[in-house]
Amino acid sequence: MSESQGKPWAGVFEGATDPRVEKFTESVSYDHRLYAHDILGSVAHAHMLAKTGVLTEDESDQIAKGLAQIGKQIAEGSFVFRPELEDIHMNIERALIEQIGDVGRKLHTGRSRNDQVSTDFRLWIRDAIDRLDDLLVNLQRAFVSRCERDEGVILPGYTHLQRAQPVLANHYWLAYCEKLERDRLRLRDCRARVNQLPLGTAALAGTTIAIDRQMVADELGFEGVLANSLDSSSDRDFAIEYCFVLTLIAEHLSTWAEEWILWSTFEFSFLKLPQAYCTGSSIMPQKINPDVLELTRGKTARVVGNLQSLLVLVKGLPLAYNRDLQEDKERVFDSAETVEACVELATAVVAGAELNREAIAQQLDRGYLDATTLMEYLIGLGIPQRTAHGIIGNLVAVAMKAGVPLSELPLAEFQAAHKSLDEKVFDILGVERAIEAFSSYGSTAPKEVAKQVEIWRKRLGT
């Protein structure tokens, strides 16, 4: 068996590879996504080899031009991928050799597929992080943009899915901006660890060839150079960390989707979803189903599963490279593409949905949303919190039996509950007055929320 038969590693082998093994081991069917990053890394590697004297400037130029032509063919869809060459890296290298001859055989000097794959993968993830960050900013802007049209709208806030306290709609929108901002910070932090160059560590021990790894790092925009060749060859922490961040983003979107699915039901009637992001029923003509939201919730399972797969994949792997690591890319690609699609559609749904103000307002007096405000009013009169809690609990029980909100109880009931309560109690009862009573930083107090809206507008440039 020789190189001409297709295998770049064929020299030591005496027989052909079983076709079933070729099918079993190929990865070009999915790692072709790395082609642009493989070419980018190889061009930088060729430039470095020319600077260090391994290649001539003319050879480096031939390689760069040849790779550019191959990249164009792949982008146009005219490149023929050969599964027997296993992966995108060998497909590109073989095409380069066929195009420019022996000069192409010099490109792999001072590197291995191990560090080459890791470099390409890091470049791909780095771009994916930047792309996703832009999408998250768009989603934040969609939430902030709602603040102007939903100014002053009060929503019932829930704990345990039971009505708890009133909150401004804008406070709710900004809550998701905060979650997404933490996601963006995690992406940024992850990017710093992704953006470290492994190229030049070769298979596992480095190389005897005089190379300049820092030059490659500078050309490719890496922030640093990995210091240990054994660790570099086996490391997939960067991919797992990236998938962990993607998983948290998916979880946040799933929470949002679940809430909006509930809000769009007849039972809640808080929200009208844009029909462009809903589907109908094949049998029930009246149905407008929130399928995009349901699939956003459902696809979170895929992202969580991909993270678990990666964690199990690396469990117990010895140093350095093992072929098991080929299984990382499909999980990462799938999570990235899934989350990006979910974020993009979430932005459109957030922008297009409408609050049903009338239905929300009609139900605001249900659930005694002002009970905690009344308790804190008693605390302000010098009554201990636990005592005040019991007093208001008893008053709520009285109101529940009468089937009325607290604000409709007669003054006599309040005075019977505690002598400190007089007609001033009605100044803080009711959802609107309860909202006005909030004052703490980070609360749903109108002044505080207005400040936060302005902060977010400036931060996002809206």
C-alpha positions as CSV (number, residue, x, y, z in Angstrom):
1,M,0.0,0.0,0.0
2,S,1.3,3.5,-0.9
3,E,0.4,7.1,-0.4
4,S,-0.9,7.1,-4.0
5,Q,-3.6,4.6,-2.8
6,G,-5.1,7.3,-0.6
7,K,-3.8,6.9,2.9
8,P,-1.2,9.5,4.1
9,W,-0.1,7.1,6.8
10,A,0.0,4.0,4.6
11,G,3.8,3.4,4.5
12,V,4.0,1.0,7.4
13,F,0.9,-0.9,6.4
14,E,1.1,-4.1,4.2
15,G,-2.6,-4.4,3.3
16,A,-5.6,-2.3,2.4
17,T,-8.0,-0.9,5.0
18,D,-11.3,-2.8,5.3
19,P,-14.0,-0.6,3.6
20,R,-16.2,-0.9,6.7
21,V,-13.3,0.6,8.8
22,E,-13.1,3.5,6.3
23,K,-16.8,4.2,6.8
24,F,-16.6,3.7,10.5
25,T,-13.6,6.1,11.0
26,E,-14.4,8.9,8.5
27,S,-15.3,12.3,9.9
28,V,-15.3,14.5,6.8
29,S,-19.0,14.1,6.5
30,Y,-19.3,16.5,9.4
31,D,-15.9,18.1,10.1
32,H,-15.9,19.6,6.6
33,R,-17.4,22.6,8.6
34,L,-13.8,23.3,9.6
35,Y,-12.5,23.8,6.1
36,A,-12.1,27.6,6.3
37,H,-10.3,27.4,9.6
38,D,-8.1,24.5,8.5
39,I,-7.0,26.6,5.5
40,L,-6.5,29.7,7.7
41,G,-4.3,27.7,10.1
42,S,-2.3,26.1,7.3
43,V,-1.6,29.4,5.7
44,A,-0.3,30.8,8.9
45,H,1.8,27.6,9.4
46,A,3.3,28.0,5.9
47,H,4.2,31.6,6.6
48,M,6.0,30.6,9.7
49,L,7.8,27.7,8.0
50,A,9.1,30.2,5.4
51,K,10.3,32.7,8.1
52,T,12.2,29.9,9.9
53,G,13.7,28.7,6.7
54,V,11.9,25.4,6.4
55,L,10.2,26.6,3.2
56,T,11.2,29.2,0.7
57,E,9.0,32.3,0.3
58,D,8.0,31.0,-3.2
59,E,7.0,27.6,-1.7
60,S,4.9,29.4,1.0
61,D,3.2,31.5,-1.6
62,Q,2.4,28.4,-3.7
63,I,0.9,26.7,-0.7
64,A,-1.2,29.8,0.2
65,K,-2.5,30.2,-3.3
66,G,-3.3,26.5,-3.6
67,L,-5.2,26.5,-0.3
68,A,-7.1,29.6,-1.4
69,Q,-8.2,27.8,-4.6
70,I,-9.3,24.7,-2.6
71,G,-11.2,26.9,-0.2
72,K,-13.0,28.5,-3.1
73,Q,-13.9,25.1,-4.6
74,I,-15.3,24.0,-1.2
75,A,-17.3,27.2,-0.8
76,E,-18.8,26.8,-4.3
77,G,-19.6,23.1,-3.8
78,S,-17.4,21.8,-6.5
79,F,-14.8,20.1,-4.3
80,V,-15.1,16.3,-4.1
81,F,-14.6,15.0,-0.6
82,R,-13.0,11.6,-0.3
83,P,-14.1,9.6,2.8
84,E,-11.1,7.3,2.5
85,L,-9.0,10.3,3.4
86,E,-10.9,10.3,6.7
87,D,-11.2,14.0,7.5
88,I,-11.3,17.5,6.2
89,H,-7.6,18.0,7.0
90,M,-6.3,15.1,4.9
91,N,-8.8,16.0,2.1
92,I,-7.4,19.5,1.9
93,E,-3.8,18.3,2.1
94,R,-4.2,15.7,-0.6
95,A,-5.9,18.2,-2.9
96,L,-3.1,20.6,-2.3
97,I,-0.5,18.0,-3.2
98,E,-2.4,17.1,-6.4
99,Q,-2.5,20.7,-7.3
100,I,1.1,21.9,-6.5
101,G,3.0,18.7,-6.2
102,D,5.9,18.0,-3.8
103,V,5.7,21.5,-2.3
104,G,2.4,20.5,-0.8
105,R,4.0,17.6,0.9
106,K,6.1,20.0,3.0
107,L,3.2,21.8,4.6
108,H,2.8,19.2,7.4
109,T,6.3,19.8,8.6
110,G,6.4,20.5,12.4
111,R,2.8,19.6,13.1
112,S,0.5,16.6,13.6
113,R,-3.1,16.2,12.8
114,N,-3.5,16.2,16.6
115,D,-2.5,19.8,17.1
116,Q,-3.9,20.8,13.7
117,V,-7.4,19.5,14.6
118,S,-7.3,21.3,17.9
119,T,-6.3,24.5,16.3
120,D,-9.0,24.4,13.7
121,F,-11.6,23.4,16.3
122,R,-10.6,26.3,18.5
123,L,-10.8,28.8,15.6
124,W,-14.2,27.5,14.7
125,I,-15.5,27.8,18.3
126,R,-14.0,31.2,18.6
127,D,-16.0,32.4,15.6
128,A,-19.1,30.6,16.9
129,I,-18.7,32.4,20.2
130,D,-18.5,35.8,18.5
131,R,-21.5,34.9,16.3
132,L,-23.6,33.8,19.2
133,D,-22.7,36.9,21.3
134,D,-24.1,39.1,18.5
135,L,-27.3,37.0,18.5
136,L,-27.6,37.4,22.3
137,V,-27.2,41.1,22.0
138,N,-30.1,41.2,19.5
139,L,-32.2,39.2,21.9
140,Q,-31.4,41.6,24.7
141,R,-32.3,44.5,22.5
142,A,-35.6,42.9,21.7
143,F,-36.4,42.7,25.4
144,V,-35.3,46.3,26.1
145,S,-37.3,47.5,23.1
146,R,-40.4,46.2,24.7
147,C,-39.9,48.5,27.7
148,E,-41.2,51.6,25.8
149,R,-44.4,50.0,24.6
150,D,-45.0,48.1,27.8
151,E,-44.3,51.1,30.1
152,G,-46.4,51.0,33.2
153,V,-47.9,47.5,32.6
154,I,-48.1,45.5,35.9
155,L,-47.9,41.7,35.9
156,P,-48.5,39.2,38.6
157,G,-45.2,37.8,39.8
158,Y,-45.1,34.1,40.7
159,T,-43.3,31.8,43.1
160,H,-44.1,28.1,43.0
161,L,-46.3,29.1,40.1
162,Q,-48.6,30.8,42.6
163,R,-49.3,34.5,42.5
164,A,-46.9,36.3,44.8
165,Q,-46.3,40.0,44.3
166,P,-46.8,42.5,41.5
167,V,-44.0,43.4,39.1
168,L,-43.7,45.8,36.3
169,A,-43.5,44.2,32.8
170,N,-40.3,46.1,32.2
171,H,-38.8,44.5,35.3
172,Y,-39.6,41.2,33.9
173,W,-38.0,42.0,30.5
174,L,-34.9,43.2,32.2
175,A,-34.6,40.0,34.2
176,Y,-34.0,38.1,31.0
177,C,-31.4,40.8,29.9
178,E,-29.6,40.0,33.1
179,K,-29.6,36.2,32.5
180,L,-28.4,36.8,28.9
181,E,-25.7,39.1,30.1
182,R,-24.3,36.4,32.4
183,D,-24.4,34.1,29.4
184,R,-22.4,36.6,27.4
185,L,-19.9,37.0,30.2
186,R,-19.4,33.2,30.4
187,L,-18.9,33.2,26.6
188,R,-16.3,35.9,26.9
189,D,-14.5,34.1,29.7
190,C,-14.7,30.8,27.8
191,R,-13.3,32.5,24.7
192,A,-10.1,33.4,26.5
193,R,-9.4,29.8,27.2
194,V,-10.4,28.7,23.7
195,N,-8.1,31.3,22.2
196,Q,-4.8,29.6,23.0
197,L,-2.7,28.1,20.2
198,P,-2.0,24.4,20.2
199,L,-0.3,24.3,16.8
200,G,3.3,23.3,16.9
201,T,2.9,20.9,19.9
202,A,2.7,18.2,17.2
203,A,1.5,14.7,18.1
204,L,2.3,14.8,21.8
205,A,5.9,15.7,22.5
206,G,6.6,18.7,20.3
207,T,9.0,18.8,17.3
208,T,12.7,18.9,16.6
209,I,12.0,21.3,13.7
210,A,12.9,25.0,14.4
211,I,9.5,26.6,14.4
212,D,8.1,29.9,15.8
213,R,4.8,29.2,17.5
214,Q,4.3,32.7,18.7
215,M,4.4,34.0,15.1
216,V,1.5,31.6,14.2
217,A,-0.4,32.7,17.3
218,D,0.0,36.4,16.4
219,E,-1.1,35.8,12.8
220,L,-4.2,33.8,13.8
221,G,-5.1,36.2,16.6
222,F,-4.6,33.8,19.5
223,E,-4.0,35.3,22.9
224,G,-1.4,32.8,24.0
225,V,0.5,29.7,23.2
226,L,-0.2,26.4,25.1
227,A,2.8,25.5,27.1
228,N,2.6,21.7,27.5
229,S,2.5,19.5,24.4
230,L,1.0,16.5,26.3
231,D,-1.8,18.6,27.7
232,S,-2.3,20.4,24.4
233,S,-2.7,17.1,22.5
234,S,-5.4,15.7,24.8
235,D,-7.2,18.9,25.9
236,R,-10.9,19.2,25.1
237,D,-11.7,21.4,28.2
238,F,-12.3,24.3,25.8
239,A,-15.0,22.4,23.9
240,I,-16.7,21.1,27.0
241,E,-16.7,24.5,28.6
242,Y,-18.2,26.0,25.5
243,C,-20.9,23.4,25.5
244,F,-21.6,24.1,29.1
245,V,-22.2,27.8,28.3
246,L,-24.4,26.8,25.4
247,T,-26.4,24.5,27.8
248,L,-27.0,27.3,30.3
249,I,-28.2,29.6,27.4
250,A,-30.5,26.8,26.3
251,E,-31.8,26.4,29.8
252,H,-32.6,30.1,30.1
253,L,-34.4,30.0,26.8
254,S,-36.3,27.0,27.9
255,T,-37.5,28.8,31.1
256,W,-38.6,31.8,29.0
257,A,-40.4,29.5,26.5
258,E,-42.2,27.6,29.2
259,E,-43.5,30.9,30.8
260,W,-44.6,32.3,27.5
261,I,-46.3,29.0,26.6
262,L,-48.3,29.3,29.8
263,W,-49.0,33.0,29.2
264,S,-50.4,32.4,25.8
265,T,-53.0,29.8,27.0
266,F,-56.6,30.7,27.4
267,E,-56.3,30.1,31.1
268,F,-53.7,32.9,31.4
269,S,-54.5,35.0,28.4
270,F,-51.5,37.3,29.1
271,L,-49.9,37.1,25.8
272,K,-50.6,37.0,22.1
273,L,-47.9,35.3,20.1
274,P,-47.0,36.4,16.6
275,Q,-48.7,33.9,14.3
276,A,-45.6,33.8,12.0
277,Y,-44.0,31.7,14.7
278,C,-46.9,29.5,15.5
279,T,-48.5,26.5,13.7
280,G,-51.9,25.0,13.4
281,S,-53.6,21.6,14.0
282,S,-54.3,19.1,11.3
283,I,-57.7,18.3,12.9
284,M,-58.7,21.2,15.1
285,P,-59.2,24.3,13.0
286,Q,-59.2,26.8,15.9
287,K,-55.7,25.9,17.2
288,I,-52.8,28.4,17.2
289,N,-50.0,26.3,18.7
290,P,-46.8,27.8,20.2
291,D,-44.6,25.2,18.4
292,V,-41.5,27.4,18.2
293,L,-41.6,27.9,22.0
294,E,-42.2,24.2,22.5
295,L,-39.3,23.2,20.3
296,T,-37.1,25.7,22.0
297,R,-37.9,24.0,25.3
298,G,-37.6,20.6,23.7
299,K,-34.3,21.2,21.9
300,T,-32.7,22.1,25.3
301,A,-32.7,18.3,25.9
302,R,-30.4,17.9,22.9
303,V,-28.0,20.5,24.2
304,V,-27.9,19.0,27.7
305,G,-27.4,15.6,26.2
306,N,-24.5,16.8,24.1
307,L,-22.8,18.2,27.1
308,Q,-23.2,14.9,29.0
309,S,-21.8,13.0,26.0
310,L,-18.7,15.2,26.0
311,L,-18.2,14.7,29.7
312,V,-18.5,11.0,29.4
313,L,-16.3,11.0,26.3
314,V,-13.2,12.3,28.1
315,K,-13.8,10.4,31.3
316,G,-10.7,8.2,31.9
317,L,-8.9,9.0,28.6
318,P,-5.1,8.7,29.1
319,L,-2.7,11.2,27.9
320,A,-2.2,12.2,25.1
321,Y,-4.4,12.0,21.9
322,N,-6.9,9.2,21.5
323,R,-9.2,8.7,18.6
324,D,-12.2,8.9,20.9
325,L,-11.8,12.6,20.6
326,Q,-13.1,12.5,17.1
327,E,-16.5,12.1,18.6
328,D,-16.4,15.7,20.1
329,K,-17.2,17.7,17.0
330,E,-20.7,16.5,16.1
331,R,-21.8,17.2,19.7
332,V,-20.3,20.7,19.6
333,F,-21.6,21.5,16.1
334,D,-25.1,20.3,17.0
335,S,-25.2,22.4,20.2
336,A,-23.9,25.5,18.5
337,E,-26.3,25.3,15.6
338,T,-29.3,24.4,17.9
339,V,-28.7,27.3,20.3
340,E,-28.1,29.8,17.6
341,A,-31.3,28.9,15.9
342,C,-33.2,29.1,19.2
343,V,-31.8,32.5,20.0
344,E,-32.5,33.9,16.6
345,L,-36.2,32.8,16.7
346,A,-36.5,33.9,20.3
347,T,-35.6,37.4,19.2
348,A,-38.3,37.5,16.6
349,V,-40.9,36.1,19.0
350,V,-40.0,38.6,21.7
351,A,-40.2,41.5,19.3
352,G,-43.5,40.4,17.8
353,A,-45.6,39.3,20.8
354,E,-48.2,41.5,22.4
355,L,-49.3,41.7,26.0
356,N,-53.0,41.4,26.5
357,R,-53.3,44.4,28.8
358,E,-57.0,44.1,29.4
359,A,-56.9,40.5,30.4
360,I,-53.9,41.1,32.7
361,A,-55.6,44.1,34.4
362,Q,-58.8,42.2,34.9
363,Q,-57.0,39.6,37.0
364,L,-54.6,41.7,38.9
365,D,-56.7,41.9,42.0
366,R,-56.6,38.1,42.3
367,G,-54.1,36.4,44.5
368,Y,-53.6,39.2,47.1
369,L,-50.5,40.5,45.5
370,D,-50.4,43.4,47.9
371,A,-50.3,41.3,51.1
372,T,-46.5,41.5,51.5
373,T,-46.6,45.2,51.0
374,L,-49.2,45.5,53.8
375,M,-47.0,43.3,56.0
376,E,-44.0,45.6,55.4
377,Y,-46.3,48.6,56.2
378,L,-46.9,47.1,59.6
379,I,-43.2,46.5,60.1
380,G,-42.7,50.2,59.4
381,L,-45.1,50.9,62.3
382,G,-42.8,49.0,64.6
383,I,-44.4,45.6,64.6
384,P,-42.0,42.6,64.4
385,Q,-41.9,40.8,61.0
386,R,-43.2,37.5,62.3
387,T,-46.0,39.2,64.1
388,A,-46.9,41.3,61.1
389,H,-46.8,38.2,58.9
390,G,-49.4,36.4,61.1
391,I,-51.6,39.5,61.2
392,I,-51.7,39.9,57.5
393,G,-52.2,36.1,57.0
394,N,-55.3,36.3,59.2
395,L,-56.6,39.3,57.2
396,V,-56.0,37.5,53.9
397,A,-58.0,34.5,55.3
398,V,-60.9,36.9,56.1
399,A,-60.8,38.4,52.6
400,M,-60.7,35.0,51.0
401,K,-63.8,33.9,52.9
402,A,-65.5,37.1,51.9
403,G,-64.3,36.7,48.3
404,V,-62.9,40.2,48.1
405,P,-59.4,41.8,47.7
406,L,-57.8,43.3,50.8
407,S,-58.6,46.8,49.6
408,E,-62.4,46.0,49.8
409,L,-62.3,44.8,53.4
410,P,-64.0,47.3,55.8
411,L,-61.8,49.4,58.1
412,A,-63.2,47.6,61.1
413,E,-61.5,44.3,60.0
414,F,-58.1,46.0,59.8
415,Q,-58.6,47.7,63.2
416,A,-59.7,44.3,64.7
417,A,-56.5,42.8,63.3
418,H,-54.2,45.4,64.9
419,K,-54.9,48.7,66.6
420,S,-52.1,50.4,64.6
421,L,-54.1,50.1,61.4
422,D,-56.3,53.0,60.4
423,E,-57.7,54.6,57.3
424,K,-54.1,55.2,56.0
425,V,-53.9,51.5,55.2
426,F,-56.0,52.0,52.1
427,D,-53.2,54.3,50.7
428,I,-50.9,51.3,50.2
429,L,-53.5,48.6,49.3
430,G,-54.2,47.6,45.7
431,V,-51.7,46.5,43.1
432,E,-50.9,49.9,41.7
433,R,-50.1,51.3,45.2
434,A,-48.2,48.2,46.1
435,I,-45.9,48.8,43.1
436,E,-45.3,52.4,44.1
437,A,-44.4,51.3,47.6
438,F,-41.3,49.4,46.5
439,S,-38.0,51.3,47.0
440,S,-35.0,49.0,47.2
441,Y,-32.2,48.8,44.6
442,G,-32.9,46.1,42.1
443,S,-36.6,46.0,42.9
444,T,-39.6,46.5,40.7
445,A,-40.0,50.1,42.0
446,P,-40.9,52.3,39.0
447,K,-38.0,54.7,39.6
448,E,-35.5,51.8,40.0
449,V,-36.8,50.0,36.9
450,A,-36.7,53.3,34.9
451,K,-33.0,53.7,35.9
452,Q,-32.2,50.1,34.8
453,V,-34.0,50.5,31.5
454,E,-31.9,53.5,30.8
455,I,-28.7,51.7,31.8
456,W,-29.6,48.8,29.4
457,R,-30.4,51.2,26.6
458,K,-27.0,52.8,26.9
459,R,-25.2,49.5,27.3
460,L,-26.9,48.0,24.2
461,G,-26.9,51.2,22.1
462,T,-30.7,51.2,21.7
